[in-house]
Amino acid sequence: MSAFSYEEFLIFANVKDVDENSYLTVAKGVLEYIKSNYGIYPEVEQVTQNLFLSTSVRLIQPQVAPIISIDSLVYDGNTLVADTDYTFYGDDIELTTALTDVRKPLQVTYNTGYTTVPSDLVLAVYRHIEAVHSAISKQTDVVSKTINTDGNTTYYRDEVVPKASCKVYSYYSGRSLVLV
């Protein structure tokens, strides 16, 4: 988590009672949240994905974060060769060889993320970490509780992602919602 240091978090955050271990735990959870819910990989990491194509040859973009390099592209047990079977440019992979059976997945392993994380994304993550920590310490995210017939109590938690952070995550994931 080199891009999201504890010291920088303390500069941006309004909460000062966060110890470093607590910060690291919450930060890891927040980063996993934005990876799984938005497909954003703020820090460089290797990802393997199985892609199913609807046509034999088409342009594919496996992830919304910048793709730094393609490690391997495997189809039907055969490793495809760069510049012969496929071309990689920008964030896109273009297949130059027709696939024989589109029901079989194309497995791509690549390095994705930001070598330098954009400052607005860093700030959104820090604000998100701050909100989660605040909700944990104050239990402000508990919005309701129910008691079932057995006498067991269930607590329901509200989402603690700040709206501003959601907007930044949506921007980087390419998602948007237009309200009329």
Secondary structure, DSSP 8 states (H G I E B T S, - for coil): -TTS-HHHHHHH-S-----HHHHHHHHHHHHHHHHHHH----S-EEEEEEE--SSSS-EE---SS-EEEEEEEEETTEE--BTTTEEEETTEEEE-S--S-TTS-EEEEEEES-SS--HHHHHHHHHHHHHHHHHHHHTTTEEEEEE-TTS-EEEEE-----HHHHHHHHHHHT------
